[in-house]
């Protein structure tokens, strides 16, 4: 089955060629919808496709993406951002996907927002990425837009790397949400969740706590978003130096599902800040013994399941004067990231201690 790649773009001259070089290796059709570029974005895109359209920006990402999908003619539809990159091994997997005789309705890929130098993901989550055109899926929500997964869904080991080279303009997303509120738009649970997070990202911590708690009271909120909301509230309280409340929120997240490494490491950090070393050790060990689930759709910080707890346990046992266990967990952290600056520093420390012990 042929595949259309659909993109909405604006002022992406620095990255769009990089993306389209990847897309050109597997797409049967490339749809580029420009929402008001004032740079060379469109000129660059024309080198890869003649299917370029213009959409008058109305502060609604879903409208723009639905417009892009409406121009596609292939049986499979895929979306990308201009600053996305696909490695050659994943390009080959996408090519194979096109040969499936009875494709799923939706294919989920891993979306990698940060990674190691060797491209190993650090922070990622699963996103709906490829769709059967015949199912007529629609994007919803003006900002942090989504196609709500339904039908036959398959989770594939294919990664898309989001390789930003310049940050999102400060306050852009929050401005859109505030405009929606001014228009008396009633937020869905998902919109409420992301609105509250934008408040947090823009350092309105007290307001973010209030809006996140409002989301938690909504009966139809997705459980993974609710777990994340507890973690976000905890972070806000921490920024406000209210550590007891921060810790309480992390414990409450356990009521919704198996404790996540992201919450366990934050518990360890809170107790470390309070110099409660034994409690901190306990929670970091729990994090080290937990496993991430990329297919859950949750935001996954993989370092919080291995490297970070190991590194912190090395430090905590050092603070307790237990160099044997400190070195033990140093070796664990070294296994995960042997070239990390902290691991190299710790190795020099232990080499020096061992050398002195032999003299």
C-alpha positions in Angstrom: 0.0 0.0 0.0 1.3 3.5 -0.8 2.0 6.0 1.9 1.5 9.8 2.1 3.6 11.8 4.5 1.7 14.9 5.6 3.5 17.9 7.3 2.4 21.3 8.5 5.3 23.8 8.5 6.2 27.4 9.2 9.6 29.0 9.0 11.5 25.7 9.1 14.3 26.5 6.6 16.9 25.3 9.0 15.5 21.7 9.4 13.0 20.9 6.7 15.5 19.5 4.1 17.0 17.2 6.8 13.5 15.8 7.4 12.5 15.5 3.7 15.8 13.7 2.8 14.5 11.0 5.2 10.9 11.1 3.9 12.0 11.0 0.2 13.4 7.5 0.8 10.0 5.9 1.6 7.1 8.2 0.9 5.0 7.7 -2.3 3.5 11.2 -1.7 4.7 14.2 0.3 2.1 16.8 1.4 3.5 20.0 2.8 1.1 22.6 4.2 2.6 26.0 4.9 0.9 28.1 7.6 2.7 31.4 6.9 6.4 31.0 6.4 8.5 34.2 5.7 11.7 32.3 5.1 12.8 29.8 2.4 10.8 26.9 3.8 8.5 26.6 0.8 11.4 26.9 -1.7 13.2 24.1 0.0 10.1 21.9 0.1 9.6 22.3 -3.6 12.8 20.4 -4.3 11.1 17.3 -2.8 7.4 17.7 -3.8 5.0 19.7 -5.9 2.2 19.1 -3.5 2.5 22.3 -1.5 -0.6 23.9 0.0 -1.3 27.0 2.0 -3.4 27.2 5.2 -4.3 30.5 6.8 -3.2 30.1 10.4 -6.0 30.1 12.9 -4.2 29.0 16.0 -5.5 25.5 15.7 -3.0 22.7 14.9 -5.8 20.1 14.4 -7.4 22.2 11.6 -4.1 22.4 9.8 -3.3 18.7 10.2 -6.8 17.7 9.0 -6.4 20.0 6.0 -3.0 18.3 5.2 -4.7 14.8 5.5 -7.5 15.9 3.2 -5.0 16.5 0.4 -3.4 13.0 0.7 -4.3 10.3 -1.8 -2.5 7.2 -0.6 -4.0 4.4 1.4 -1.7 5.0 4.4 -1.3 8.5 6.0 1.7 9.5 8.2 2.4 12.8 9.9 5.7 14.3 10.7 7.0 17.7 12.0 9.7 19.5 10.0 12.3 18.9 12.7 11.8 15.2 12.8 14.5 12.7 11.7 14.3 9.0 10.9 17.3 6.7 11.0 18.1 4.4 8.1 17.1 1.3 10.0 13.7 2.7 10.8 13.2 3.9 7.2 13.6 0.3 6.1 11.0 -0.8 8.7 8.6 1.8 7.3 9.2 0.4 3.8 8.3 -3.1 5.0 5.2 -1.7 6.7 3.9 -0.6 3.2 4.0 -4.3 2.1 1.7 -5.6 4.8 -1.3 -7.2 3.1 -3.9 -6.4 5.8 -2.6 -3.3 7.6 -3.8 -2.2 11.0 -6.0 0.9 11.4 -3.3 2.7 13.4 0.4 2.1 13.9 2.1 3.5 17.0 5.8 4.5 16.8 8.1 5.7 19.6 8.7 9.4 19.6 12.1 10.3 20.9 12.6 13.8 22.3 16.1 13.4 23.7 18.8 10.7 23.3 22.4 9.7 23.9 25.1 10.4 21.4 24.5 6.9 20.0 20.8 7.7 19.6 19.7 5.6 22.5 16.5 7.2 23.8 16.5 9.1 27.1 13.1 10.7 27.0 10.4 9.3 24.7 6.8 8.3 24.5 4.5 6.5 22.0 2.5 8.4 19.4 -0.1 7.5 16.8 1.9 7.8 13.6 0.4 6.0 10.6 -3.3 5.6 9.7 -5.5 3.9 7.2 -7.0 6.7 5.1 -10.2 4.7 4.7 -10.9 5.1 8.4 -11.2 8.9 8.1 -9.5 9.7 11.4 -9.6 13.3 12.5 -7.3 15.4 14.6 -8.7 17.0 17.7 -7.6 19.8 20.1 -6.3 23.1 19.0 -2.9 22.6 20.7 -1.1 19.3 21.6 -3.4 17.9 18.9 -4.1 14.1 18.8 -5.9 11.4 16.8 -7.6 9.4 19.6 -6.5 5.8 18.9 -9.3 3.4 18.0 -9.9 0.4 15.9 -7.1 -2.2 15.3 -3.9 -0.8 16.7 -0.4 -2.2 16.4 2.7 -1.0 18.4 5.8 -1.1 16.3 9.5 -0.8 17.2 10.0 2.2 14.9 11.5 5.5 16.2 11.0 9.1 15.1 13.5 11.5 16.5 12.3 15.0 17.3 15.5 17.0 16.7 14.7 20.6 17.5 17.5 23.1 16.9 15.6 26.1 18.2 13.1 26.2 21.1 9.3 26.7 20.8 8.6 30.5 21.2 8.2 31.1 25.0 4.5 31.2 25.9 3.2 30.3 22.5 1.2 27.3 23.6 -0.1 29.0 26.8 -1.3 31.9 24.7 -3.4 29.5 22.6 -4.9 27.9 25.6 -5.7 31.3 27.1 -7.4 32.4 23.9 -9.5 29.3 24.0 -10.5 30.0 27.6 -11.4 33.6 26.6 -13.7 32.1 24.0 -15.4 30.0 26.7 -14.2 26.7 25.1 -14.9 23.8 27.5 -11.8 21.8 27.9 -11.8 18.1 27.6 -9.8 16.2 30.3 -6.8 16.0 27.9 -6.9 19.7 27.1 -7.2 20.5 30.8 -4.1 18.3 31.5 -2.0 20.0 28.8 -3.2 23.5 29.7 -2.1 22.9 33.3 1.3 21.6 32.1 1.8 24.7 30.0 1.2 26.8 33.2 3.9 24.7 34.9 6.4 25.1 32.0 5.9 28.8 32.2 6.6 28.8 36.0 3.0 29.6 37.1 3.4 26.8 39.7 0.5 27.7 42.1 -1.9 28.1 39.2 -0.6 24.8 37.6 -1.3 22.9 40.8 -4.8 24.2 40.9 -5.5 23.3 37.3 -3.8 19.9 37.5 -6.0 19.1 40.6 -9.0 20.1 38.5 -7.9 17.6 35.9 -7.6 14.9 38.5 -11.2 15.5 39.5 -12.4 14.9 35.9 -13.8 11.3 35.7 -12.8 10.6 32.1 -9.1 11.5 32.3 -6.6 9.0 31.0 -4.9 7.1 33.8 -1.4 7.7 32.4 -2.1 11.4 32.3 -3.4 11.3 35.8 -0.2 9.6 37.0 1.8 12.3 35.3 -0.4 14.9 36.8 0.6 13.7 40.3 4.2 13.8 39.3 3.8 17.3 37.9 2.0 18.6 41.0 4.9 17.1 43.0 7.4 19.0 40.9 5.4 22.3 41.4 5.4 21.9 45.1 9.1 21.2 45.0 9.7 24.4 43.1 7.7 26.1 45.9 9.9 24.4 48.5 6.9 22.5 49.9 8.6 19.1 50.1 6.1 17.3 52.3 3.3 18.1 49.8 5.6 17.1 46.9 6.3 13.7 48.5 2.6 13.2 49.3 1.7 13.7 45.6 4.2 11.0 44.5 2.8 8.5 47.0 -0.8 9.3 45.7 0.3 8.4 42.2 0.9 4.8 43.4 -2.9 4.4 43.8 -3.4 4.5 40.1 -0.9 1.9 39.0 2.5 0.3 39.4 4.9 2.9 40.6 6.9 4.5 37.8 10.6 5.1 37.8 9.9 8.8 37.3 8.0 8.9 40.6 10.4 6.6 42.5 13.4 8.7 41.6 11.7 11.9 42.6 10.9 10.3 46.0 14.5 9.4 46.3 15.5 13.0 45.5 13.1 14.5 48.0 14.4 12.3 50.8 18.0 13.1 49.8 17.3 16.8 50.0 15.9 16.2 53.5 19.0 14.2 54.3 17.0 11.1 55.0 19.5 8.8 53.4 18.1 5.4 54.2 14.6 6.4 52.9 16.3 7.8 49.8 18.2 4.6 49.2 15.1 2.6 49.5 13.2 4.5 46.8 16.2 4.6 44.4 16.5 0.9 44.7 12.8 0.5 43.9 13.4 2.6 40.8 16.4 0.5 39.8 14.2 -2.6 40.1 11.4 -1.2 38.0 10.9 -1.3 34.2 9.7 1.3 31.7 6.7 0.5 29.4 7.1 2.5 26.2 3.9 1.0 24.9 1.8 2.6 27.7 1.8 6.0 25.9 3.2 7.6 29.0 6.2 10.0 29.0 9.1 7.7 29.7 12.4 9.0 31.1 14.5 5.8 30.7 17.4 7.0 32.8 15.1 7.0 35.8 14.9 3.2 35.6 18.7 2.5 35.5 21.4 5.1 35.3 20.0 7.8 37.6 19.1 5.5 40.5 22.5 3.7 40.2 24.4 7.0 40.2 22.4 8.3 43.1 22.9 5.1 45.1 26.6 5.4 44.6 26.5 8.9 46.0 24.2 8.1 48.9 26.3 5.2 50.1 29.3 7.5 49.9 27.5 10.0 52.1 26.8 7.2 54.6 30.5 6.2 54.6 29.8 2.8 53.0 32.4 2.8 50.2 31.9 -0.8 49.4 28.3 -0.3 48.4 29.1 3.0 46.9 31.6 1.3 44.6 29.1 -1.4 43.8 26.6 1.0 42.5 29.3 3.0 40.7 29.9 -0.2 38.7 26.2 -0.4 37.9 26.1 3.2 36.7 29.2 2.6 34.7 27.6 -0.3 32.9 24.8 2.0 31.7 26.9 5.1 30.7 30.7 4.4 30.9 31.5 7.8 29.3 29.3 10.0 31.4 31.1 12.8 33.1 29.9 11.8 36.5 30.9 8.2 36.0 34.4 9.2 34.9 34.7 11.5 37.9 33.6 8.7 40.3 36.0 6.3 38.7 38.9 8.7 39.4 37.8 9.1 43.0 37.7 5.3 43.5 41.0 4.8 41.7 42.6 7.4 44.0 41.1 5.7 47.1 42.2 2.3 46.1 45.7 3.5 45.3 46.0 5.1 48.8 44.7 1.9 50.4 47.5 -0.1 48.9 50.2 2.2 50.1 
